[in-house]
Amino acid sequence: MPRPLGELEDAVMTRVWQWNRPVTVREVLEDIQQERSIAYTTVMTVMDNLHQKGWVRREAEGRAYRYTAVSTRAAYSAALMNEAWSTSDNPAAALVAFFGMMSAEQREALRDAIRIVQHDDEAQEAAAATEAATEAGTQPQKEPGTGSPAEGDSAERGSEPGR
């Protein structure tokens, strides 16, 4: 787990994430200067540090670099939440306290996220069962009520020769 970004690192990465394209030190500098006074060399050093830490990749363009985020802000936030949760001596209590701090909109977003993860898990399990059956040279059994008859079902029996 990477350590949390410092204040200036976060200001730089926020722009890189929001713009979602390769950026130069000059572009980031000019945007940050709308909020506060900062030197070009300071932004350049921060972006070089972010590159060394693996937050951004860079490609040379003339005498300058263009920087691109390696991962998303969502992935960064998730890693921070996971780290905080996993270091708790009582993870369940930490989650309850965290959920208690959430707004109604955040709890709804959490419910949506859980539904997505559960759907993805079910799809992965089904794909794994199909792959295992294919490797074994058999057809996967369908669950009753899924709209597809399983082997030995009455629909298949009716199509067998001699019936």
Secondary structure, DSSP 8 states (H G I E B T S, - for coil): ------HHHHHHHHHHHHH-S-B-HHHHHHHHTTTS---HHHHHHHHHHHHHTTSEEEEEETTEEEEEESS-HHHHHHHHHHHHHHT-SSHHHHHHHHHHH--HHHHHHHHHHHHHHHHHHHHHHHHHHHHHHHHHTS-----TTSSS--TT-HHHHTTSTT-
